[in-house]
């Protein structure tokens, strides 16, 4: 008993996750009184885009990277179950028969009445078990369980990353679709201006150069639509890879809709510690540290004796007829103890290596926490900046639309210059593109907030 207690006391103490000092609030976080409630259900529902909902649901069900991650989880769970099974007694059943003939030239074969042919049959049941007196097998089980939990956390992190990437791709496609609709309107306005310019040319109100300029701007608008078609094809191709399907099927899944407008952000009322506690990358780093600590304990336990209990019972006879008799019974009881006596420092080096691995896992955990905090901090700061940019872009577009409408009206009534109308149309088209870019950037920034803070229901 004294030996057992001494052995247990000598096992290394697991490395606790390093404490990382975090502020009470994110720098860009809303004040508690102004904090918004996290959305009900999965975070992507906050965008109110059914095509986006379908795409994220499909990527979580069909993405091939995620399928591989799920299989890695199954593999790690199987290894953990295998480790648990090794802590329990094992039983083996055996049976056999043999026929032998001795050489007639050997001394026994020459003895009178000796039969050179021999037969034997037998069956046995063997049980073995290694009691875990010093915690080695318990540490092995703990290590495998921690690795399985880390694998599950990795799977959750990948699912979160893929859902966010899918949302970004759909938002990009929505922006291109909106740009195409605006470009179609721009082409129509350019065509109307060309028609009016040609009519005024015949009346002598404008010169040929003005008409050529209007036609050139129309051709530029038409070319812009052609480029948008290529960009939409590229966006669908990228989305199809995520969905593990074809571009045409991806187009059917997402459909066509306006740019999504987020209904509000969540998780602002939570502290950084609360946010990071539910991030799967932080959880995975914590489980890897636990696995490294358990590996160290299992290796250190090799310093102490290993006891193995072996027992077998069976029967052996020269024929099946006599196999069931009491004379055929045989039994073995063979407890054994092994203790490493001399290894010239091999085990000490192994323990030192495991200790270094544990310390590296602790440093990796701390780095993951700091990176996760910076990720969430940056996402929250960026969404505030993107909101301000979008507000400014909306105001600029609204003002320039009025300028465009007035310039076009003056030109059609013959009191304004064609060049002024064309320039106003060019400027408003440019501002419309900038407005869409700002809206896309804001929507993507909101996605990043949900990903970085895991606001709303976590992905499966």
N, C-alpha and C positions, 0 to 999 in steps of 0.2 A: 504493500500500500504506500509506503514511504517513497518507493521508487516511482510509482505511478504519479503521485502528487508532485514529486520533483520534476518529472518529465513534462507534466502539463504546465508547471510554472515556468519552464524554460522555453516554451514556445513563444515566438515573437508576437508582440502586440500589433494588431492590424493598424495600418496608417489611416487616420481619420481624414475625411475630405478637408482640404485646407479652407480656412475661413477667409472669405474675400469681403473686404469692406465695401459696401454699396451705399449710395445715398438713399434718403427716404423717398425721393421722387426723381423722375427723369427731368432733365433740364427743360425739355419742350413739352412736358406734361401739363395738361389743363389743371387748373385749381380744382380741389375736391368738389367745391360747390358747382362747378361747371362741367364736371365729368359726365360723360355720356354712358348710358347703359350698353353693355355688350349685346350684340344681336342674338335673338333666339335661333337655335339651330346652327348648322354649319356656317362658317363665316362668309362663304361665297354667296349665300342667299341675300346678303346685304346689298348686292349690286342690282337685284331685281331683273336679272337677265336670264331667261329660261334656257337659252342656248348655252350660256356659260355654265349654268347648273348641270345641264346634260353632259357637257364636255368634261367637267371635273368628275362627275359621277362615273363616267366611262373610263377616264384615265385611272381612277382608283381601282377599277375592276379589271382593266385590260392591259395596262402598261406593262411592257415586258421587263423593264428594269425593276419594277415593283414586284412582279411575279418572281424574279430571281431573289429579291430580298425576302419575300415570304418563304421561299424554299430554304434560304439560309437560316431563317428562324426555326423552321421545322428540323433542320439538321442540328442546330444547337440544342433544341429541346430533346432530341433523341440522344445526344451525347450526355445531357444532364440525367436523363432516365437511365442510361447505361451506367453512369457513375453511381447512382443510387442502387442499382441492381447488384453492383459489385460489393456492396456493404453487407449483403445477405448471404446466408449459407447457399452452397451450390451442391447439387446432386447430379451424379452421372450414373447411367445404367449401361452395363456392358455384357456382351455374350459372345462366345466363340467356340470353335471346334478345330481340332487339328488331327492330322494323320501323319505319322512319322515312320520311317524304316531305317534301321541301322545297317551299316555295312556288314555283310557276312564274314568279313575278314577281321573284325574287331574281336577282342577277347570275350566280351559279354555274349556276342552272337554265337560263339563256339561252345558256350556252356550247354550241357544237356537240358533239353526242355525249354530253352529260352526262345521266346517269340520276338523276332526282329521287328515286327510290325506293332506299333503302339497307337492307341486312339485316346483322345481326351476331349471332353466337353466341359463347359463351365459358364457361369453367369454370376455377376456381382453388382452390388449397389454401393457407390462410394459417395460420401458426404464430406465436404470441406468447408471451413469457415475461418476467416481471419478476424478475431475480435479487435476492435479499434480502441485499444487501451490508451493511446497517446494522441488521438485526434487526427491521424494522417488521412484516413479515408473520409472523415467528416470534412476536412479541409478540401479534399479533392472534389467532393460533392458540392461544397459551397462555391468553389471556383467555377465549376461547370454551370451551376445555377446562375451565377452572376454573369457569365458569358452569354447565357441564353437571354437573360434580361437585357443585356447590352445590345444583343442582336434584335430584340423586339423594339428597343428604343431607336436603333438605326433604321428599322423598317418604318417606324412612325415618322422619323425625321425625313426620310425619303418621300413618304406619302405627302407630307406637308410641303416639301420643296416642289414636288411634281404638281400638286394642286395649284400652288402659287404660279409656277411656270405656265401651266395651262391657262390660268386666268389672265396672265400677261399676254399670252398669244391671242386669246380671244379678244381682249381689249385692243390689241394692235390691229386685228382684223376688223373690229367695229370701227376703228378710226379710219382705216382705208375705205371701208364701205361708205362712211359718212363723207369722206373726201370725194369719193366717186359721185355721190349724189350732188354735192356742191359743185363739182366740176361740170356735171351735166347741166346744172342751172347756169353756170358761167358760160358754157358753150352756147346755150340758148340766148343769153343776153348779148354775147358777142355777135351771134348771127343777126339778132335784131338790129344792133348798131350798124353792122355791115349793110343790111338792107336799107336802113335809113340813109346811110352815107352814100350809097349808090344812087338812091333817089335824089338826094340833094346834089350829087355830082351832075346829074342830068339837068338840074335846074340852075347849076352854076353857083350853088351856095358853098360848096367845098371843092378842093382841087383833087387831082388824081393821087397825089402823095398821101393825102388823108385816107383815101379809100384803101390804098395799098397797106398803110399802117394798120387799119382796122382788120383787113384780111389776115395780115401777119399775126396779129394778136389772137384771132380766131383759130388759126392753125396751131399756134402755141398751146391754146386751151385744149384743142383736140388731141395733141400729142401728149399733154399731161394726163388725159384720161387713159391713153394707151399704156403709159408707164404705170399708172395705178393698177391696171389689169394685171400686169406682170408682178407687181408687188403683192397683190392679193393672192395670186397663184403661189408665190413663194411662202406667204404666211400660212396658207392652207396646207402646203407640203410639210412645213415644220409642225403644224398642229397634228397632222395625220401620223407623224412619227410618234408623238406623245400618246395618241389614242390607239396606236397599233392597228391602223386601218388605212384606207386609201384616201387621197384628197377629196374625191367626190363624196365618199361616205362622211368625211369630216365636215364638208360643206353642208350636208344634210343635217348633221348633228347640231351644228351651231346656228344654222339658218342665217337670216339677215335681220338686223335690228339696229336701233340707235345706240350711240355711245352710252354705256351704263353710267348712271350717276349714283355714287355711294350714298346710302341713307344715314351714314354717321359711323363714327368709330367707337370701338369699345375699349375696355381695359385701362382707361385713363385713371381710374380711381385706385388702381392697384400699385403697390410698391414694386420697385425693381426686383426685390427678393421674391415676391409672389409670382411675378412674370417669369423669372428665370427658373423657378422651381418646377414649372410645367413644360419647359422646353425639352424636347426629346434628346437634343444633342448634349445638353447638360446631364440628363439622366444617364445617357450612354457612357459618358466620361466617368460618372460616379460608379456605375456598375463595373467598368473596366478597372478602376482602382480597387474595388472590392475583390475582383477576381485575382488581381496581382497580389493582394494581401493574403488571400487564401492559398495561392500557389506558393508563396513564401512559407506559410505555416506548414503546408504539406511537405515541402522539401526539408524544412528544419526538423520535422518529426521523424525523418529518416535516421536521425541520430540515436533513436531509441529502439529497443527490441521489437521485433515483429513475431507474433505468436500465430501459429497456424494449427488448427485442430483438424485432424484427418481420421475418418473412421470408414471402414468398409465391411460389408458382409456379403458372402457369396457361396457358391457351391462349385465343386470341381470333381469330375469322375471320369472313368474310362468309357462310359456308355450312358446313353440317355436313361436306360432302365435304372441305373444306380444313382443318377444325379439327384433324385429327391430324397435320398436316405440321409440319416443323421451323420453317417460317416463322411458324407461329401461336404458337410458344412465347414466353412472356413471364415475367419473374421480377423480384422486388423484394427487396432487403435494406435494411432501414431501422432501424438502432439509433438510440435517442434518449435524451437525458438532460434531465431537468427538475429545477430547483432553485429553491426559493422565494427570491426576491431581496428583495422588499419587501412587507410585509403590514401595516405600521403597528401591530405588536404583537399581531395576531390570534392567531398561534401561541403566543406567550408567555402570553397570557391563557388559551388552551386548556390549555396545560401546567399553569398555576397552578390551573385548575379541576380537572384530573385529580389533581393533588397533594392538593388539599383533599378530594376524594372518597376518595383512598387513606387519608388520615389519619382521615377519618370512619369508614371501614371498620375501621381498626385500633382505634379507640375502641369501635366496635360489637362487635368481637371480644372485647375486654377486658370489656365489659359483659355479653356473653353468658356468658363463663366465670364471672364473679362471680355472675350470676343462677343459673346451673346449679349452682354450688357451694351457694348458699343453698337452692335447691330440694331438693338431695339432703340437706343438713344438716337442713332442716325436716322432710322426710319421715322420716328416721331418728329424730329426736326425737319426732315425733308418734306413731310406731308404738309406742314404749316407753310413752308415756302412755296410749295406747288399750289396751294390754295390761293395764296396772294397773287401768284402769277396768273392763275386762271381768272380771278376776279378782274384783274387789269386787262386781260385779253378780251373778256366779254364786253367791258366798257368801250374799249377801242373799236371793236367790231360794230357795236351798236351805233357809235358816232359816225364811223366811216360809211355804214350803210345809208345813213341819211344824206351824207355828202354825195354818194354814188347816185342815189335816186334823184336828187336835185340836179346834178350835172347831166344825167341822162334826159330828164324832163326838159331842161333848158335847151339841150341840143336838138331834141325832137321838135321843139317849138321854134327853132331857128334863131334863138337868142344866145346860145352858148356854143363854144368851140367843141369840135369832135375830139380834139386832143385832150381837152379837159375831161370829157366823159370817159375816154379810154383810160386815162391815167387813174381816175377815180375807181373804175372797175378793176384795174390791175391791183390797186392798193387794197381794195376790199377783199379780193381773192387771196392776196397774200396774208391779210389779217385773219381771214377765215381759216387758213391753213395753220397759222400760229395759234389760233384759238383751239383748234382741234388737237394740236400738239400739246398745248397746255392741259387740256382736259384729259388726254391720254396719260400725260405725265402724272397728273393728280390721281387718276384711277390706279395707275401702277404703284404710286407711292402709298395709296391706301392698302393695296394688296400686300405691300411690303410690311406695313404696320401689322396687319393681321398675321402674316407669316412670322414676323419677329417677336410679336407679343403673344401669339396664339390666342387672340381674343376670340370669343365665340366657342362653339363646341370644337374640340380637337378632332382632327381627321382620324379615321380608324386605322 
